[in-house]
Amino acid sequence: MSGQTTVIRDFEKGDIEGVAGMFQHTFRGVAGSGKAVPQSLIASIEQSFFRHPWNEPDLHSKVAVDEAGRVCGFIGVTPARLEFEGRSLLAAFAGSMMVDDPKANPLIGARLLRAFLAGPQDISLTETANHTALGMWQKLGHPLDPAYSLNWMCVLRPASTAVQLMERRVTAARLIRPVGRIADRSIAVLRRPSFGNGEARRLEFRDVTAGEFGQALLALKDVYPMRPQWDAGNIDWFIRQAEQKRSFGYPEWRVAYGPDGRPAAAYVYFAKAGGIGWVLQALSMPARTGEMVEDMFAHAYNYGCASVRGAAHPWLTPALLQRKAVFLGRSFYVAHAKDKSLLEPIKAGQALISGIAGERWMPLVGDTFDD
């Protein structure tokens, strides 16, 4: 099949099973057309792309369809309503881009990306581009944003973290988990972690419900000049979607309250004893970021996490650097707008456009979908 005979069109509900099968093969390494597609994956695709609270009639995900009517490519598009300097903006995030047999059809990915960029949105974004997708963006003249592309990790238990990283390459490495735990106990005897002692605490951090966390996000979002147009209804939808990502662990919702009783910081991470905790969202008043990071690391350590990691946010980076977090590139953030003034708050690191405010709330980003 030639890529030139392939049609790019809007994603329809009838395409869901074909897209789900391709997703399993591309991102989860599940081979074989006879393998049943998990119903949880089908349901997640429908929720993310057809029941999104900000769905727009002219903004759609795209599929590539061959001459036989078979779906052979996909780019997922999720809308976002942003506000900036009194303006209401339509943004669109592109993710889960995949092509069946990309070597035989090398042009389909670029055609899908061009179809996305030709949409009605004011600003086009992605926070989950891999190296292949990033290359396509760059060929179209859209470079990555370094500040939002960084990933970070804080090692809490060195030996257990090493075992966790080994398991990603060699499954049998899980057999030496007990050795890692014993080694970390010995390390802790010699050097106790100092998390929570580096800042003069003026905030009260509490474990809260998902609903209380959502209320804190509504109170804190206005700290950022460019921010999502969350309200009580749609923030609940995003949080309920994010809460399903249980392959990462259990969501720990934390909010810090100041002396006046108002939220001053909030974060949520997925905790797994002995595993790597994964931060989904963190935001704070500017003067409170250090206290928030201290509490995050202390909480993850006390939970039993081997380490904690997350996608970088520019307002977090200085506090993370001061606490010896390590930085690496894993996924890449790209932003494009015809009106270049809309990119200024992103370049300045003053945009709340990642995590729950981006596309990482989606179960498609990282979940395993084991029915």
N, C-alpha and C positions, 0 to 999 in steps of 0.2 A: 504493500500500500504506500502510496506517495503522500507526503504531507500536503501537497497542493490539492489533492482530491478530498481532503478533510474539511468539513464544514465546522465553523465556530459559531455557536448559538447560545442562547440563554439556557441556564440550568432549569430543568423541570422536575416535578416530583417523580415522574416516571423514570428518571435517570438515577434515582437515589441508590438502588441496589447495585447498579453497574459502577457507580462512583465508590460505593462502600467496598466492593470487591477489589477495585484498583487501589484504594487506600490501604487495605490489608496487605496487599502484595508489595506496595511501594514503601510504606512507612513502618510496617510491622513484620515484614519478611515472611508472610504467610503465602506459600506457593501452592499452585494447583487450582484450577478453575472449579473443581468439584468440592472444594472446601466451603462449608456453609458460612455465610456472612452473619456475624453476631447481630441479634436484634437490637442490642443496646447501641451498636454503632449506627445502624439504620435510624434509630430513634434520635440519636444525637445529631446526625446530619440534618434530619428534618427540623429539629428544634433550632439549630444554629442558623440555618439558611432560609427557613420558611416561616418561622414563628418569632423571629427577632422583633423586639418592640419598636425598633427604629427602621423597619423595612420600608423601602422606597419603591414605588411602582416602576421606576425606570432604572433601578440599580440592581443588577443580578450577578450571581456567579455565572461562570461560563464553562461550557463543555465543548470538547472536540469530538465530532461524530464521523465515523468512516462511511464508506459507500454502502456498507451492509447495515448501517444504523447503529453500530456498536459504539459505545462511549469509549474513547481511547485517550482522552485528556481532560483535565479539570483544573480550574483555579477558583478557590473559594473566596467569595467577596462578602464581607460583613459591613454594614453601614455603621456610622457613628455620628451623633450630633454633638458638635463642639460649639463653644462660645469663646470669642476673642474680641476684646475691645468693643463690646456691645453688639457684635455681629454674630448671627447664627450661621454656622458653617456645616455643610454636608461633607463628611469625610468617609472614606472607604478603605478598609483593610483587606489586603490580598494575602491569602495563605493557602496551605495544603496544595500547592501547585504540583501536578504530577502528569506524566505522560507514559502511556503503556508502550514499551519498547522504544525509548528515546533515541537509541542509536539508529534505528530504521526510520525514525520520524524526527529529525533534529530541529525542525522549524516550528513544530507545534507549540512548544513551550513559549517561544517568543511571540507567536501569534496570539496565544491566550493572554499574555501579559499586555500586549498592545490593545487587545479588546477591553481589558480592564481599565487601562489608562485613558481610553477614549470615552469612558463613562461620564455621567453628569456631575460627579463629585467635585467639590472645590479643592480638596486635598487628597492625595493618594498616599497610602502608608502600608508598610509591612514591618512587623517586628519579629518575624520568624523565618526570614529568608535563609536558606542554606547556601553553600558555595555556588551551586549550579544556578539557583534563582538569582543570587546576587550578581553573577556574571551577566545575566540577561538584563537586569536593571542597569548595570553599568554600561553595557553596549548601547542602551537607549539614552545615555547621558545623565543617569541619576546615581550619584555615588552614595555609599553608606554614610550614616551619621555615627561617628565614632563614640560619642558620649552615650548614646542609647544602645549601641551594639555590644558594649562590654558585658560580660558575665563575671560574677565574683563568687568566691568561696571562702568561708572561714572554717579552718580545721579546728575542731574541738577535741577529737580523740584521734591522734595521728595513725595509730596502727589499724583501728577499725575503718578509718577513711581509706587507707591503702587497700584493705581487703575489699571494700565496696567498689573501688575503682577497678580492681583486678577482676571482680565478678562480671563486669561489663564485657570483658574480653574472654574470660575463661569461667564458665558457669561453675565448674568444680571448685573454684576458689572459695565458695561458700563454706566448704568443709573446714576451713581454717578460721572461721569467725571466732570460735572460742579462744584461739591463740591471740587474736587481735584484742579481745576483751581483757585477757590476762595482762597483755603488754600495756594496755592503756591504764589499767589499775596501778601498775608499777610506776608509770610515768606520772600519774596523778599524785602518788605519795611523795615523789620528789619535787613536783611543781604543781601546786594548785592553781587553777585558772583564776584570773582576777576580774572576770566580767562582773560589771555592776559596781566596781569600786573606783572607776576612773572619772565618774561625773558626780557632782554634788546633786543628789536627787531632790527635785522639787515637784516631780510629777508622781501621781499615783497610777500605776499600771494595773489593769484588771483583765482577767479572763471575762469575755462577754459573749453574748449570743450572736449568731450571724445577723439578726435583725438590728441589734445594737451597734454592731460594726458598720452596717450600712448607714445608720444614722450619723455615725462619726464621719464617714466619707462625705456625706452631704454637708457637714459642717466645715470640713477641712479643704474641700476641693477649691474653694475660692482663693486659697493661698496662691494658686497657679494662674497666671494670666490667660493661658489657653487650657481649657478644661472641658470635660464632657458635660452635657446638659442632663445630668442625673436628676431624678426626682424619686420620691418614695416608692413609686410603682416600678420604674425600670431598674433601679438599683437592686431591688429585691430579685428581679429576674436574673440579672447578671450573677448575683451571689448564689442563687440556687443552681445555676449552671456550673459555676466554679466548684461548688461543694461536692459535685459528683466525681471529681478527679481523685478518687480514693486510692488509686494505684500509687500515688505519691505518699500516702499516709493519711493521718487524721488532721483536719483543719483546726488550727489553733488561732482563735480570733482574740486580738489584744488591743486595748485602747488605753491611752494615757489621758488622765484628766488633770487640769491645772487647779490652782487654789480657788478659782471662780467656778469650778465644776464643769467647765467647757472642755471638749476634746482638744488636746494639743498634739497628739500623735496617734497613729493607728497602723497596725500591720497584721497580716495573716500569713501563716506559713503552714505547710503540710508536714507534720512531725511523724517520724518513724523511729522508734527506739532501735539503736544500733545501725540505723540507716542515715541517709543524707536528707536533711530537711530542705524543703523547697519553698522559697518565699514567693508568694504570688503578688502581693501589693504592700507597699509601705509608703506612708506619707506623713508629714509632720509640719508644724510651725517651724520656720527657719532656725530659731534658736534652740529647738528641742531635738534636732536630729541625732546628736550624739547620745543623749539619754535613751532615745528609742533604739539605737543600734546596740547599746550596752544591754538593755533589757532583752532584746531579741536573742543575743548570743547567750546570755545567762539562762533564759527560758529554755532554749534549745539544748543547752548543756544539761540542765536539770532534768529535762525530759528523757535524756539518754541518747540524743542524736550523736552520730559520729562527726558530722559537720553540718553546716548550713550554707545554702547557695541561693543565688537568684540572678535575675536580669538586672543590669545596672540602671539606675536613674541618676541623672546628673546631680541632683540635690543630695543624694546619698553618698556619692563617691568620696568626698573629703573625709567624712566620718568613717567610712570603711577603710580607707587608706591608713588613717591614724590608728586603726585597730588591727592592722596587719592582715587584712583580707587579701587574697591573691586574685588577680584579674586574668581573664582569658577570653578569647573569641570563640563563640559557639554558634549563635544565630545572629543575624544582622538586621539592623534597622535602616530603612530607607524611606525618605519622604520626598514627595514631588507635588508642586502646585504651579499653575500658570501664573498666579499672582504671587510673586516671590516674597512679598511682605508677610504672607502667611507662614513662611518658613522661619522667620526671624525668632519667634519664641522657642522654636525647636532648637535652632542653632545656639541660642542663649541658655538652653537647658531649663526653660521655664514653662514647659508644656507637660501637662498630665495626660499622657497618651500611650501608656503601656500598662501591662498587667490587666486588672479588671477594667481599666480605662483604655485598654488596647484590644488585643485578641487572645491573650493567654487565659482568659476566663473559659475558653472553649474546651470541653472535654477532648476534642480532637487533638489538642496540643498536649500530648503526653500520656493520655489514658490508654489502657490496654484493651478494654472492651471484652472482658471474659464473661460470657453469659453463663 
